[in-house]
Amino acid sequence: MGKQTPPVCSYEGSDYQQRFWEAGGRDYEDAVEAIALKRLLPSDGKFMLELGAGAGRNTPRYQGYDRVALLDYSRTQLEQARDRLGLSDRYLYVAADAYHLPFRESLFDGATMIRTLHHMADPVLALSEVRRVMNLGGVFILEFANKRNFKSILRYWLGKQKWNPFSKEPVEFAELNFDFHPKSIRGYLQENQFTIKKQLTVSHFRVGFLKKNIPTALLSKLDSLLQWTGSFAQYSPSVFTRAQAAGESEKGLPVDDIFRCVSCGTDLEGFGHDLTCPSCGTIWEYRDGIYDFRIKSNL
């Protein structure tokens, strides 16, 4: 139970969905992200892992997949997702951190990480875990906050910003909030045996004045026309990447035989109830439709 992990950003008890998305004037961001996902998602799939699922804002957009596992560190966010989407065989709600995924190898043929990597102090470790649980050829859609965007470049040139948007290292502009350079992200993905297939630039017009004075439908249409530029240049505040799991993977496992102990790595048996590790004896709670695999030292 003393397993170490990088610091984890938790939205436990937060009204993030209501405050940031529903009442925060983010209709434009939500609309352009929906466009990007529609362009990048496969038409169908078996088992999708949604990392940083939160309250399930994007989950309904994964209609092509037979089953979706919603993973978030915050149990209260997952409770909101469960209340929105309901309990069914299609949805699996899992509280855990991305550095220690409670799944067996080669389980998923799809995964997304939207507005989540920017909370990762160790992005390479997080991406290595994603690759571990993905089957060969699986599609991984990653969104990252781009430090080399036009606004940060202008601020840097005007002397209003100290950090260099052209340098490769991540910048932590607030506690556990990171922006990344596109070349660094490409390196992280390649290091973890992901092959980049497509990139889209998103949220080109994320400016308060424009969002206030131009209808969302028109602004999102203009953004849609520019997203394709991500294939050769990335200067928007948000970048979406479609990558494919390469290298070697074991054969995927049956969907009802999916968990492993995050304390010791032992495979777990069972479903729909508390799970006890046969090796270390740790009991992982299942309550009200949510599995809780958070390492106890982080709680």
C-alpha positions, 0 to 999 in steps of 0.5 A: 500500500506504500506504492509511490506515485507522482502528485495527482490532481483531484476534482473531488467535490468540485462543481467543475462540470456546472461551473466551468462548462455549463455556466462558464461560457464554454459553448465554443470550446465544447463545440469545436472539441466535438468536431475534432472528436468526430473527425478522429474517432473510428466508426466502431470499436469494442472497448473504449477507455476514457481517461479523465472522464470527469462528469461524462461530458464527452462520453456520449460522443463514443457511440461507435464503441460497444463499451466504455470505461470511464476513469477519473481520480475523483469519485464525485465526478464519476457519480455525476457521470453515473447519474447522467449516463445511468448504470448499464452493461455499456458503462464501467465507472472506475476511480483510479489515477492514470499512473496506476491503471487497474486494468490488465494488458492489451484490453482496450482497442480505443482510448481518449485523454481529453483535457487531462494530460495537462494535469500530469507531472509525469506525462511519460509514465501516464502514456506508458500506462495507456499503452500497456492496457491498449491492444496492438493497433488500438486508436488513442486520441490525445488532447494536450494544452499547447505552450506554443500558441499564438497568444503565448508567443505574443505575450512572450515577445511583448515581455508580459510572459517570462517562460519561452513558448518555443522551449521544449520543456513543459511549463507549469503555469499553475500547480499541476497545470502544464502546457506542452510543446508539440515536439515534446508530445510527439517524442512522448508518444513515440517513446511509448510505441504510439504512431501518430496518424493525424493531428488537428489544431483546435480552439483557434478563437479562444478569446473572450471578445470573440466568443462574446460577440460572434455566434458560437455556430459561426465561430465553431465553423471557422475553427472547423475550417482551420483544424486541418492545419494541425497536420503541418503546424500547431499554434492553437491553444489545444491540439488533438492527436490521433495515434495508433498503438504499435510495437508488441501487445498480448492478445486482448482479454475477455471484457469480463476479466479485466482488472488487476491490483494496482498495489502489486500487479496481480490479476483480479477475478470477479465483477460487480462486487468488492475485489480482493487481491489474492496476493497482497490481500488489498480489498478494492471497493465496489459501491453504487456502481463505481470501482475504487482503485485509488492508492490509499496513500493518496486519499 
